[in-house]
Amino acid sequence: MYNLAFQYDDYNYFLKPAIEKFLSQEVCEDWHLINHLCDFIDYFASDCCDESARKAIIEKYKQLYNLLMSLQWSVRADNVSQCYEYMAIIVMQNGTIKHTLKIFEDMGKFFIRRRRESDDILKQEFMWFWDCTCEKYGEKYLAEELDIISSKNTGIRRFRRVMFHKEEERITKRKNMSAEDFIELAEKQSVQRKDIIAFRRAENSEKIKIAEKIISEKDENKKADLLRAFTISSSLFPLSPEILIDYACSDNKKLRETAVEALLYIKAECVHDFALKKLRKYRKNFPDELVMILINNYSHDDKNFLLEIINHFEVNRTNDSGWHNIVLEIIRNIEEIPDEFIFFVYEKSMCSCCRESAVNELIRRNLFTEEIKSECLMDCNSDIHKEAENYECNI
């Protein structure tokens, strides 16, 4: 958009309304719109040294920080926090260490305000910002700077305590969740995502206990609650996948959907045949989960059928059809998937991160043509742009 604006004599025709929209309260909770407007305006600030663009970036940072500090924790506050973090990254990347330390102080004051939260949770709030800052300055240098001024500044002191908190030490000391612990939570219907993640570290013998409990359980809703232990890629169902296939055909919706979710990560011929048989019953509105299972169990004979299916998916920004799940599954199995699927991701995906993976794979397979290169040179993803600039096509 920045490059397009410069095709006109007066870029302010575009910049001024963009700044007006950017500074409105309307976009304080819209992460995607903040990203778009901030990047557009920041190019004018950094490339053109436009003073109005530079002031807009600083003003929006202050506006979001003040709003964040005025809110009780809620879904709205979480949205504002994500937008604020993006602004903090932009200000840090364009500023000096002095600007960065001021952001540290601001975040530290925010941590003090949320004193009831653990350091573990607070640390996750701005980890993207912290990773970007460490990439620019180096973690050792930042630690030294924080040590120098933390004794005189409460905000800096709290920021340092939170961001250098070692979660690994707590995890090491924490007792692994046992099968009995998980079963107890399932009995109360209180299994949360964090419990599923925690149980993934359990010994295989503990996972078998859960699986055996699932089989013996008569109540299908309770079966589903127990089966949630295996709805994560790092904790696969330890017994025959035929059991999951049986549950995936259940009349009980909760059990059926949970079983399909558990099958997403399992590679087996019977799982492949199950997904293929189910998908052949559809003419449209293909369930993205079944398509993902078939992609994960791809066979050469599936090629034309799968291509026909994925081209039925409507690709839009809201991901109503589940197209992004399909794209992610193709990327996850990128080395086993034929060229046509890589081109599908490159040509159809609205996710530039997934498109970047497709571009890298096209280069690896020597399928990166001059035509594709010319397209990539105009891509909104700067990493794709750079990759195209540096690559000499051989075909």
Helices and strands as residue ranges (DSSP letters): H 2-5, H 12-22, G 25-27, H 31-47, H 51-70, H 75-94, H 97-113, H 119-125, H 127-137, H 139-150, H 154-163, H 167-173, H 179-187, H 193-199, H 204-216, H 220-227, G 228-230, H 241-247, H 253-263, H 269-279, H 288-296, G 300-302, H 303-310, H 323-332, H 339-348, H 352-364, H 370-376, H 382-390
